[in-house]
């Protein structure tokens, strides 16, 4: 079996409890390992290989230009073609647009995140979004994309609908 490799670059966001609304609940009450590493290793046991790099662990409203430039450098220095970037949903589109014009050719980059953390909640979009991204790399060309709620689109083609808790 030929295994695909994914380089996962983490920026923070709700997907790993990097959101003030969820972070306090987890620290005080739940005390869960809400990392993507734990999710993939302990729950999924995937048929692909992956590496993980942390650029920052922030609520996306706190991501600044320095963080985005560090992300560009991480993408450009990665030896891997398939790159997943986990990011908070508030500024995911802005970060995707920022790196789109700054990354080297030959990379497939998909941003994803979630409205509910990956661990600790019966109903969460995180696992679905992450899995959907992993399955989408075979059908996209080089470039930067955003994937949430079962779509993979260029970042300029999507908006976050706060009322519906989804991207459209």
C-alpha positions as CSV (number, residue, x, y, z in Angstrom):
1,X,0.0,0.0,0.0
2,X,1.4,3.4,-1.0
3,X,0.8,5.7,1.9
4,X,0.2,9.4,1.4
5,X,2.1,11.8,3.8
6,X,0.5,14.9,5.2
7,X,2.5,17.7,6.9
8,X,0.1,19.3,9.5
9,X,1.0,22.8,10.5
10,X,-0.9,24.0,13.6
11,X,-1.9,27.6,14.2
12,X,-4.3,27.1,17.0
13,X,-8.1,27.7,17.0
14,X,-11.1,26.0,18.4
15,X,-10.1,22.7,16.9
16,X,-7.6,22.2,19.8
17,X,-9.4,24.3,22.4
18,X,-7.4,27.5,21.5
19,X,-10.5,29.6,21.9
20,X,-11.2,31.5,25.2
21,X,-14.8,30.2,25.2
22,X,-13.6,26.6,25.3
23,X,-10.1,26.8,26.8
24,X,-11.3,27.7,30.3
25,X,-13.8,24.8,30.3
26,X,-11.1,22.3,29.3
27,X,-8.5,23.6,31.8
28,X,-10.8,23.7,34.8
29,X,-13.3,20.8,34.2
30,X,-12.5,18.5,31.3
31,X,-8.7,18.4,31.3
32,X,-8.6,16.6,28.0
33,X,-5.7,16.0,25.6
34,X,-7.4,17.8,22.7
35,X,-4.3,17.7,20.4
36,X,-4.6,16.6,16.8
37,X,-1.7,14.2,17.6
38,X,-3.7,12.4,20.2
39,X,-6.8,12.3,18.0
40,X,-4.9,10.7,15.0
41,X,-2.8,8.3,17.1
42,X,-5.3,7.1,19.6
43,X,-8.7,7.3,17.9
44,X,-8.1,7.1,14.1
45,X,-4.9,4.9,13.6
46,X,-4.7,6.2,10.0
47,X,-3.4,4.5,6.9
48,X,-1.3,7.5,6.1
49,X,1.8,9.0,7.6
50,X,2.0,12.5,9.0
51,X,4.3,15.0,10.6
52,X,3.2,17.9,12.8
53,X,4.7,21.3,13.2
54,X,3.4,24.1,15.5
55,X,3.7,27.7,14.3
56,X,1.6,29.1,17.0
57,X,-1.3,28.1,19.3
58,X,-3.6,31.1,19.3
59,X,-7.2,32.1,19.0
60,X,-7.2,33.2,15.3
61,X,-8.3,36.7,16.3
62,X,-4.8,37.0,17.9
63,X,-2.9,35.8,14.8
64,X,-0.8,38.6,13.4
65,X,1.4,39.3,10.4
66,X,4.5,37.8,12.2
67,X,2.6,34.6,12.7
68,X,1.5,34.5,9.1
69,X,5.0,35.1,7.9
70,X,6.3,32.3,10.1
71,X,3.6,30.1,8.5
72,X,4.7,31.1,5.0
73,X,8.3,30.1,6.0
74,X,7.0,26.7,7.4
75,X,5.1,25.9,4.2
76,X,8.0,26.9,1.9
77,X,10.6,25.0,3.9
78,X,8.5,21.8,4.2
79,X,9.7,18.8,2.2
80,X,6.2,17.7,1.7
81,X,3.6,18.4,-1.0
82,X,0.4,17.9,1.0
83,X,0.1,20.4,3.8
84,X,-2.8,20.7,6.2
85,X,-3.1,23.9,8.2
86,X,-5.3,23.9,11.3
87,X,-6.5,27.4,12.1
88,X,-9.2,29.2,14.0
89,X,-12.2,30.1,11.8
90,X,-12.4,33.8,12.6
91,X,-9.4,34.7,10.5
92,X,-8.7,31.5,8.5
93,X,-9.7,33.2,5.2
94,X,-7.4,36.1,5.8
95,X,-4.4,33.9,6.6
96,X,-5.1,31.7,3.5
97,X,-5.2,34.8,1.3
98,X,-2.0,36.1,2.9
99,X,0.0,32.9,2.2
100,X,-1.5,32.3,-1.2
101,X,0.7,34.8,-2.9
102,X,3.8,34.0,-0.9
103,X,4.3,30.2,-1.1
104,X,6.5,28.4,-3.5
105,X,4.9,26.4,-6.3
106,X,4.4,22.7,-6.0
107,X,2.5,22.7,-2.8
108,X,-1.1,21.7,-2.0
109,X,-2.2,23.6,1.1
110,X,-5.6,23.2,2.7
111,X,-6.7,25.2,5.7
112,X,-9.3,23.7,8.1
113,X,-10.6,24.2,11.6
114,X,-13.8,23.6,13.5
115,X,-16.6,25.4,15.3
116,X,-16.3,22.8,18.2
117,X,-13.1,21.2,19.6
118,X,-11.9,17.8,18.2
119,X,-12.1,16.1,21.6
120,X,-14.6,16.3,24.5
121,X,-17.9,17.0,22.7
122,X,-20.3,14.4,21.3
123,X,-21.2,16.7,18.4
124,X,-18.1,18.2,16.8
125,X,-17.3,19.1,13.2
126,X,-13.6,18.8,13.8
127,X,-13.0,15.2,13.0
128,X,-15.2,15.4,9.9
129,X,-13.4,18.5,8.6
130,X,-9.9,17.0,9.2
131,X,-10.9,13.7,7.5
132,X,-12.5,15.5,4.6
133,X,-9.3,17.4,4.1
134,X,-7.1,14.3,4.1
135,X,-9.3,12.7,1.5
136,X,-9.4,15.8,-0.7
137,X,-5.7,16.1,-1.7
138,X,-6.0,13.6,-4.6
139,X,-8.6,15.8,-6.3
140,X,-7.0,19.2,-6.1
141,X,-4.2,21.0,-8.0
142,X,-1.3,22.9,-6.4
143,X,-2.5,26.0,-4.5
144,X,-4.2,27.2,-1.4
145,X,-7.6,26.1,-0.3
146,X,-10.0,26.3,2.6
147,X,-12.1,23.4,3.7
148,X,-15.0,23.4,6.1
149,X,-18.4,21.7,6.2
150,X,-17.7,19.4,3.3
151,X,-16.3,21.8,0.7
152,X,-12.8,22.6,-0.6
153,X,-12.6,26.0,-2.2
154,X,-10.2,28.8,-3.0
155,X,-10.2,31.1,0.0
156,X,-11.5,34.1,-2.0
157,X,-14.7,32.0,-2.8
158,X,-16.0,31.5,0.7
159,X,-17.3,33.4,3.7
160,X,-17.9,32.4,7.3
161,X,-21.6,32.5,8.1
162,X,-21.7,33.2,11.9
163,X,-25.4,32.8,12.1
164,X,-25.4,29.3,10.6
165,X,-22.0,28.2,12.1
166,X,-20.7,27.2,8.7
167,X,-18.7,28.4,5.7
168,X,-20.5,29.1,2.4
